Amino acid sequence: MKLPAVVGDWLEQRTGLGAPIAEAATHRVPRSSASWWYVFGSATLVVFVLQVVTGICLATVYAPSANDAWTSLEQLNYDVPLGWFLRALHGWGSDFMVALVLVHMVQVFLFGAYKYPRELTWMVGVVLLLATLGMAFTGQIMRFDQDAYWGLGIGASIAGRTPILGRALVHLLLGGPIIAGATLSRFFTLHVFVIPALLMAFVGLHLLLVLRLGVNEWPMPGRVVTRERYRQDYEALVHRDGVPFFPDAATRDLVFAGVVILALVACAAIFGPIGPGGQPDPTIIVTEPAPDFFFLWIFAALALLPANLETVLLLTAPVAGIAVLFALPLVAGTGEKSWRRRPGAVIALVMILLVTGTLTWLGTFAPWSPVMDAWSALPTPAAYLEHRAPLEIQGALLVQEKQCRNCHALGGEGGLRGPALDDVATRLTDDQLVRQVLQGGGQMPAYGKNLRPAEVAALVAFLGTLHPEGQPAARDVSAPAVD
């Protein structure tokens, strides 16, 4: 006998794992399930294994202390051979894993695979989604750069708003009242031990449930799920038109997983590792901490919420959202599976994707946040100074000196917190401009106490010239037209 056969026979006699493995590999699934729509779960598992392997390698160099973490990442980036590539694989692998889990959850939702008898499989999937997001968040903290430091401070402030338990939660997360050495140790423990252990346990349970209950069949319109008949109908379908998981379905899983790994390697090689940015420094308060990509929508939502609703929504919306996910198979566990017969579910999903997508896009450039150095870093375009009267030029200087461009763009450059000034004269009359400058309105503060009457006149004179060529300025329609 050849050596592999001898070793295999030796292991089989002592473990007895051959039969269960063979049974799992060859278990029959509906022929309709052996398609490219059912490959996202296995690809997620492959990426998770890659995360574990790269994480172990990184842990041999990474120093989980507040004084040395940033330096150890710089060492990986520049001193350790291919250390930058290892970090890039792990960082981009996190993004890929979150994306695959979300796509898999969407596919399961659209295909009605959360319905009877797979309710518990869906609930375990929700736990896996939350654990994956937890891994992504704690992984960002491991960089312990300026973004991670202030992002963690924001997260701690959110936890601190919890009634009664707020102070205790902050101490539990940070290891004290402030971000210090104990903080990174706690998040390192979460990232390396606690959350991966939970993921492994629930992945095992998820796979066990899939083997026990079978892979969801293609959702045919009109094929209604009932607790009385579904199990018998499913067994009959598998017996009549089933195929072995390996090789029929597994082939597509392996091909797609290979494509995902190639894409991941390409991203790591082309874009490199994520951070670290500047060293964490609590004395630098003029900073713009931004979370990683999949948390940008939360970042944007918090910035756009009215101040009086922020705490309420922060404490209720996440809990309500998670509760809805867990309750979904319990309240909608039977009936139609096909998305074609569930328009309400499709509309709800589209709305969620549109809202989160829009918020993510807004989070990439923070239009609500002033550009604090726009007044000094961006000169007034020369085209806005040509053929201007002395009073109007004085107003242009005031736009620069009073830092109006921190919030308002001019010539395509400047802040986006307020509307662009290029065509402000077409939207507001002179009287309205005076009122807006003096009294403020919307998000704009009142400047009545910060400007002298002569400065207001100069400022309004310049703003009154800002309208596209050939388009007249706004005027009070109650006043007679001047030829």
Secondary structure, 3 states (H helix, E strand, C coil): CCHHHHHHHHHHHHHCCHHHHHHHHHCEEEHHHCCHHHCHHHHHHHHHHHHHHHHHHHHCCCCCCCCCHHHHHHHHHHCCCCHHHHHHHHHHHHHHHHHHHHHHHHHHHHCCCCCCCCHHHHHHHHHHHHHHHHHHHHHHHHHCCHHHHHHHHHHHHHHCCCCCCHHHHHHHHHCCCCCCHHHHHHHHHHHHHHHHHHHHHHHHHHHHHHHHHCCCCCCCCCCCECCCCHHHHHHHHHHHHEEEHHHHHHHHHHHHHHHHHHHHHHHHHHHCCCCCCCCCCCCCCCCCCCCCHHHHHHHHHHHHCCHHHHHHHHHHHHHHHHHHHHHHHHHCCCECCCHHHCHHHHHHHHHHHHHHHHHHHHHCCCCCCCCCCHHHHCCCCHHHCCCCCHHHHHHHHHHHHCCHHHCCEECCEECCCCCCCCCHHHHCCHHHHHHHHHHCECCECCCCCCCCHHHHHHHHHHHCCCCCCCCCCCCCCCCCCCC
